[in-house]
């Protein structure tokens, strides 16, 4: 339980966070550009670290260690697959986002397509993603933090303080603090605290992994305990699941994730709150390097401490009804006074770094793409700054209310992926095929939403009981939705009018995406043949996949004692990383015609 030293560390961290918010409030108040995109002045290492910090939420260690306990390490391919799409963003999209000079992804669609339909799409995307999807993330992160608080404080869900469940009250206090500094400091404060939060959270998770490993008796102790508790060591520690014959088993999931979901997932082009960081980069090359650093840290650096804690928790604690509690229970089990406070503070850091980003990103779309675009376009910037801060508070209230409806964090993760399935393909198309229009995106979004609803209804029918159980859940549902979505949005694209030619050429001159998909309307623009990806670009993506997955699997093989496999994976990583780094330097030396 928390001791005075632990409490002092926690309150010291909270005080530092609040002071940071006050420190940057004046800078963020200069204009809405300063508030939302820091006047586009950030270096690559800052935006990359901020991205990885904001994806390192309180829910993430719980979900990842829960995956390990529930279905084995290989179940983490549910998010490891995203490295392929992330590398596509590095080489194909990051610089385009920065060149666009917009403030939000919703603003981009109007700039890209033009016309009445694009204006409607801008408003719909701002509400759908800025409010609905945004609040789903806020809700599951708050639910995860409640789990952590209940375990580390040793309280049950029935414990009450001031007439409110204690776990909920503590999380709400933290939430209010996050809302306060987000509303005052804007993206400057969000990113500044992200840097410190990431360092604290990673330090805490690595220390917990080391102490958990010692408490479990090392590799030998863990394997012995697995046998005692009836866990299957081989199944739990399989890194690449290639031997599961079941039609809904781990092998088929792996094939679908790596074959379909990496390009079907919505963020394949680096959109949403990640794009907000790219908008804030000093220039397009800083955007590219920043996204590469984010990808490396996200896939290679973050997961193994959480996975180690999950394995050690299974060995030390035995079977648990809720596998997502292994992580916080190991904190209680192995951490001494002081370090326990540091780990709790790291969870607060992870929680707040995600909450502040989601609220800030959502507010940027509500203000930039709804209020300023449709309701009050002539309001002065000072008014917009006040409205932005009110939007942060409003979204905070909605997210707090939504958190009471979330119980299963992994389910919420997978729902977010399924409900946006297939959107990734149209997001790729909008950058590299001139013919894609606003109706294309409407069609893809509509199919994703209706498909998710259809699967929800289908699960309640007798027919669902005749199918393999896994076919009704992620990634099978998302792949089916994608298979339906792709021909529909392509058909809608070809049956509806394209954007106005001169508007498309204006977009092209600023963004310079290049490629054969733009030749019909922009082939005569000076420098066209030098724009867009080259063969080396795709070599860079492939080499990056080899490098990142080689590191990921090489480190994992070392941890579970597979030395030969580790050597092979790390050799692949060295070759892939070298080729990728070379190609990044080639790409950043290419300059589009002004």
N, C-alpha and C positions, 0 to 999 in steps of 0.2 A: 504494500500500500504506500501511498505518497507520504514521504517524510518532509520535515521542514526544508532540507536542502533541495529536494525535488521541487517543492512548491516555489522556492526562491528562483530556481532556474526557469520554471514555467512562466512565472510572472515577469521575470527579466526579459524573456523572449517577447511576451505580449506587449510589454512597455516599449521595447525596441521597434516593434511593428507599428505601434500607434505613433511614435515619434517620426518614423519614416513617412507616414501619411501626412503629417503636419508639415514636414520639411519640404515635400514636393508639391504641396497644395498651391502655393503661389505660382510655380512654374506651369502647373497644369491649367491654371486659370487664365493664361494668356490668350488662348483661343480654343475653339473646338478641335482644331487640328492638333494642338498640343495635348488636349485632354484625351483624344482618341488614338492618335498615331505619333505622338512625341515629336511633332514637326519633322518626321522622317529623318532621324539623325543617329540611329543606333548602330553600333558595330556588330559583326557577325556573331561573336562569342556571346554577346549579351542577348540577342534575339534567340539564338539556339538554346542557351541555358534557360531562358524564360519559357520557351516552348516545352522543354522536357520537365521543368518544374511544375508547370500547370497541368501536365498529364500525369504527374506523380501526385495523386490525391490520396486522401485517407482510405478510400475504397480499394486502391490498387494493390497494396500488399495483402489485404484480406482476400481479395478475389483471386490473386495469383497463387497464394499458398493454399487457398481453398480448391483451386483447380487441381493442384498436385495431390491433395488428399482425396479428392472425389474421383478423379479419373487418371491421374498420373501427370508427370511433367509434360508429356506431349500434348496435353489438353491446352497448353499455352499457345499452340499454333493458332488458336482463336484470335490472338492479337499479333503473334509473331509474323503472320502472313503480311501484315501491313508494311513491312520493310520494303517489299518490292514496289508498292505504290509510292512509298516515301522517296525511294531513289528515283522514281519517275518524276516526282516533284522537283528533286534536286536538279536533274538534267533538263527537264522539259517545261516546267511550270514556274519555278520560283522567281526567275528573272522576269517572266511575263507579268506576274502579279505586281512586282515592284514598278515595272514600266507603266502599268495602267494608271497609277496616280489616283486611285479611288480610295475611299475610306472604309468601305465594307464590300463583302461579296455581293450583297443585294444591289448595291449601286453599280457593280460591274455589269450585271445582266442588262440593265437599261443602257449603259454605255455600249455594250456589245451588240445588242439587237436593235434598239431604237423602236419607236412606234408605241401605240396604245397598249398592245399586249405586253410589251416589256415593262411598261410602267406598272401594270397590274401585277406582273410577276415579281417585280421589285417589292411591292407591298406585301404580297403573299409570303415570299421567302423571309422577309423581315419578321413577320408574325410567326410563321411555322417554325423557323429555326431559331430566331432570336428570342422567342417566348416559349413555345411548346417544347421543342427539343432541348433548348437551353435549360429549362426548368426540370426536365427529366434528369439531366446530369446533376444539377444542384441537389435535387431530391435524393438521388442514390448516394451522393457523396455525404450528405447530412445523415442519411441512415447508417452509413458505414461508421461515421464518427460516433454515433450513438452506441454502436457495438463496442468500439474501443473504450469509450468513457465508462460504460457499464462494467467492463472487465477490469480496467486499471483502477477504478475506484471501488471495486468489489461490491457493486450494488446490483440489485435486481430490477426488472422492469416495473415492479410495484413500489419501489422506493420513491418517496415524495419529499419535495422541498418547496415551501411556500405554495402548497396546493398543486404543484406541477411535478410530473415524474422527473426525478433528479437528472437522469441522463439527457432528457430532452432540454431541461433548463440549462445545463452546462453548454450543450451544443448551440443553443440559441444565443447565449452570451457571446460565444466565439463568433457566431454568425453576424451578430450586430457589430462586433469590432471589425470584421472583414468588410461589411457594408460601409462602415464609417470611413475607413481609410481608402477604400475604392472610390467612394463618392467624392472625397476631398482631393485625392492625389492623382486621379486619372491613371492613364497607362504608365506615366513616369513612376508613380508609387507602386503600381502593380508589378512592374518589371524589376524595380530596385529590390522590393521584398522577395520577389521570385528568386533572385540570385542568392540571397542569404538563405532562403528557405530550402533551395535545392541542396546547398552545401550541408546544411543541418540535417535534412532528411536522409541524404545518402550516407553521411557519417553515422547517423543513428542506425540505419538498417544494416550497414556493414558490421558495426560493433555487435548488434544483436545476433547476426549470423555467426560471428566468431564465438561468442559466448554460448550460443545454443549448440554449436558443433562440439564444443568442449563438454557441455553438460550431457550430451547424448553419447559421449565416449568415442567420438570420431567415427570414421567410416565403419570400422568393425563393430562398434557398439550399436550403431544405427541398424546395420543389417541383422545383427542378433535380435534386437528389439522388434524389428519387423516380423521375424519368424515367430517370436513369442506372442505378438498381438494378432497374428494371422494376416498381415499385409503381404501382398505380392511384390517383392523387391524388383523383379524383372519388369513387370507390367508398370509399376510406378515410375521407374527410372528410364523407360524407353524414351529416347530423345526424338527419333524420327519413326513414327508408327507405320511400318510397312508390312506387318505380318498379321493384321486383324482381318479375317475373312468375312466378318459380318457386314451385310449391306448398309448398316447404319453405324458401323464401328469406326475406330480411330483412323484406319487407313483411308476409308472413303472420305471422312471429314478432311483429312490432310489433303487429299487430291482436290477436293472441291475448293478448299481455302486457297491453295497455291495455284490452282488452275483457273478459278473464276473470281473469287471474292476480292483478290487484290486489285483488280480493275473495276469491279462492280461496286465496291464500297465508295461511299460518297466523297471521302477525303482523299481520293487517289490523286487529285491535283493540288492538295495542300490547302483546301479552302477552310471556311469557318473561322474560329478564333486563331488558328495557326496563320491564316492569311493576314490577319491583323498585325502579327509580328513582322511579316514580310513587307507590309506597307510601311512599317516603321524603320526599315533598314536604311543605312546611309545611301546605298546604291544597289543596283541589281546584283553585283558580284557578292556584296555582303549578304544579300538575301540568299544566294545560292550556298555560300559557305555556312551560313547560319543554319539552313535546313539540313545540310549534311551533318553538322555537329549534333543537331537534335536527333537525327536518325541513328547515329552511332551510339549516343548516350541512352536513347530510349530502348534500343534493342539489345545492345551489347553490355552496357554498364548496369542498368537498373535491375533486371529480373533475378539474377542468381542469388543475391542475399535473401530475397523473399522466398525463393524456392528452397534454399537451404533451411530456412526457418520452418517451412512447411514440413520438410522431411524430418527435421529434428523434433518438431512438435508431435508428429505421428509416433516417433520412437519413444519420446519421453512421456507423453500424455495418453497414448493409446487412442482407440476410436472415440470420436466426438460426434454428437448428433449434428452440430453445426460446424462443418470444416472451416468456415471462414473465421472461427474464433481461435484457431491454432496460433495465429500471429500475436494477437494481444495477450493470450494466455502464456505464451513463451516469454513475453516481456515481464510478466509478473513472476514467472518461474525462475529466470536466470539473472536478472539485472540487479546489481547492487544499488544502494542509495546514491544519488547523484546521476549515475548513468540512466537510472529509471526515469528521472526527471527529464534528462536530455532526450530520451526516446519519446516520452509523452510530448515534449515540446516539438520534436520532429514531426509527430503526427499532427499537431496543431499547425505546423508550418505547411505540411502537405495539404491539409484540409483548406487552409486559408488561401494558398496559392491557386488552387483550382476554383474556389468560390469567387475570388476577386476577378479572375479572368472571365469566368462565365457571366458574371454580372456586368462587367465592363463591356464585353463583347455584345451581350444582349441589348444594353443601353445604347451602344453605338448604332445598332440597326433600328431600334425604336425611334431614336432622335433623327438620325441621318436619313433613314429610308421611309419613315412614316410621318413623324411630326414635321420635320423641315420640308420634306418632299411634297406632302399632300395637305397638311393642316395649317401650317404657319410658315410659308416659304420666305416671307419678307422680314421675319423677326431678326433683330440684331444678334451678333454673336454672344453678347453678354447674357441675353435671354436664353439662348440655346445651351449655354453652360449651366445655368440654373436648371433648365429642363433635363439636362443629362444627369445631374445629380439626383433629381427627383425620380428619374427612370431607374437608376441603380437601386434606390430604396424600394420602389414599387416591385421590381423584379425579385428583390430579396424577400419581400413578404410572400409573393406567390410561390417562390421556391421553398420557403420554410413550410408553407401549408402543404405543398405537394409531397414533402418528405414523409409525411405520416402515412402515405399510401404505398410506400416502398418497403418491402420486407426482404426480398432476395436480390442482392446486389448483382450476382452473375446474370440473373434473369433480366434485370434492367439493362445491363451492358448489351446482352444479345438482342433485346427488343430494339435498342437504339440502332444496332447494325441492320436488323431485318427491316425496320420501317423506312430505312433509306436505301434498301437494296436496289441495285440497278441504276442508281443515280450517277454512279461514278462514270459509266460509259458516256452519258450525255455531257457530263462535265469535261471529259476529255475532248469530246466532239466540239464543244463550243470554242475551244482554243484553236483547233486544227482543221475544222471543216466549216467553210463559210456558210454552208447551207443550213446549219443548225439555227433554229430560231426560238423565240420565247415559247411557242406552242410545244416544241420538243421537250422543254423542261417541265412544262405543265403536265404533259403526258407521262413522263417518267415519274414525277412526284405522285401523280394520281394513282398510277399502277402500284407503286410501292406502298402507299397508304391503304388502298383497297385490298392489295394482296395480303398485307399483314392482318387486316380484319378478317379476310376469308380464311386464313389459317387458324385464327382464333376460333372461328365458328366451326371449322372442320374438325378441330381437336375434340369437340363435344359429340361428334357423330359416331355411329357404329362402324362406319367405313374406316375411320381412323384406327380403330382397334384391329383391323385386318392388315395394317401396314406395319413394317418395322418401327418400333417405338421412336427411334431417333429422327425419322423422316418428318416428324411434326415440329422439330425444333431447329435451332441454328446449328450448322449453316445450310441444312437442306432446304428449309423454308425460304431462306434468302436467295438461294440459287434458283429455285423454281420461279420466284418473283422476278429475278433478273432475266430468266429465259422468256418470260411473258413480256416483260417490259421492253426488251431490246427491239424486237420487230415492231412493237406498237409505236415507240417514239420515233424510230426511223421512218415508219410509214406516215406518221403525222407530219414529220419534217418534209417529206416529199409531196404531201398533199396540201400543204399550206404555203402561203407566199413567203419568200425569203425576205430578209431585211433590205432596206433601201440601199442601193449600190453605193452611193456616196457616203452614207453613214458607215457602211462596212469598211470602206477605204479609209475613212477617218480613224476608225478603230485600229485598222491594220497599221497605219503610219505611226501611231503612238506605241503599239504593243509589239509589232514586228514578229508574229509567231512563225511565219514562213511555212514551208512544206507544200506538197502538191494539193492539199485541200483548199489552199487560198489562191492558186494560180488563176482560176477563172475570173476573179474580181480584182486581184492585186498583182498579177504577174508582170504588169508594165511599170510598177512602181520601182524607182531607182533602188538598187541594192537587194531586190527580191531574192535573187539566186544565192545570195550569201546569208539570207535569213534561215532560221529554222534548224532542226536537228540534222546531224550528219551521221554517217555510219559509225563514226567514233563515239557519237553520243550514246548509241545503243550498246556499244562495247562497254562504255563507262557504266551503264546501268547493270549489265550482266556481271562485270567485274566487281561492282559494288555489292551485288547480291552474294557473290562468292566470298568477298571479304567480310561482310557483316555476319552472314550465317556461319562462316567458318569460325569466327571468333566466338559467336554464341554457342555453337555446338562443341568447339574445342574446349572452352572453359567448362562447359557442362560435363564433358567426358573426363576431364581432370578431377572434378568434384566427386564423381561416382566411381573413380578408379579404373577407367578404361583408357590406359595409357597409350596404346597403339592408335586407337581411334582419335585420341586427342592430338597426337602428332600429325596425323593426316589432315584433320580439320584445320589445325593451326598453320600448316604449310599452305593449304588452300587459301587461308585468310591472308597470309603474307603476300602471295601472288596477286590475289584479287585486290587487296588494298593498294598495292603499288600501282597497278594498272588504273584503278579508279582515281587515285590522286593525280596521276599524270593527265588523265582525261579532263578532270575538273580544271586543272591549270590551262589546258587547251581551250576549254569552253569559256573561261573567264577572260581570256585574251581576245576573244572575238567581240567586236563592237558593231552593232547595227548602224546602218546609215541614219544619221539624224534627220 
